[in-house]
Amino acid sequence: MTLADLPAIQQLSRAEQLELVADLWDYIAARSDDDLLPVSAEEAALLDRRLAAHEAAPGSALSLDEFKRQLASRL
């Protein structure tokens, strides 16, 4: 399905479209289907490595403010 299949959405204002996106995201997030967002074995291994690295050195994580500063300096 594409946006072209839903012409009524194209007629909504930007604010209404964003509200619809938020509602759809909340609906998806509330579902408990195990296959909703399948993760490959490779992706699961990467996530496990990243979590282990964080647990080994939690102080190495950036604060939200520092992340924003670094991101802004790249733009």
N, C-alpha and C positions, 0 to 999 in steps of 0.2 A: 504494500500500500504506500502511496506517495501523497504528498500534499495536493497534487493535481486531482486525486481521487476524492478529495473533500473540499469542494468549492466553497462551502459555507465558512470554513475556517479562513479562507483567503479574504473574505469580506469583513472579518473581525478587525477591530482596531488593534494596534500594537499592544496596548495594555490588556485587552481581552485575550489576545493570543498568548501573552506571557502568563496570564492567570490560568488559561487552559493548560499550558505546559506544566505549571506548578501543580495543578490538580492531577494531571496525568502522572507526573513524577511521584506524587504522594500515593496515588493508587498503586503504581508499580512497586514502590518501596514497602507498602503494607502487605503485599502478597507474600506467602510463605513457600511458594513453589521452589523446590530444590533445583529445578532446571531453568529457572527464570534467567539467570546469568551464569551459564556454565563456565567453569574455569578449567583450562587444560592442565595437565600434570606439570608442564613446564612453567605455566603461570603460577600454579600453586607453590612450586619449588622456589620461584623467585620471591613470592610473598613471604614464604617461610624464612628465606635468607634475610630479607629486609627486616622482618620482625626480630629475628635473632640478633642482627646487628644493632638494632635499636635497644633491645633489652640488655645487650652487653655494654652499651655506651649511651644511656638515655640523655645525657647532657649534650650530646653532639647534635641533637635535633634543633632546628631553628625555631625561634618564637615566631608567632604570626607577624609581629611588627618587623622583625629582621627579614623574614621571607618577603614581605611587601617591599621593604627597602631594596633588597637585592633584585627583585623583579622590576621595580621601577627604574633601577639603574641600567637595566638591559634594554629598556624601551627607547 
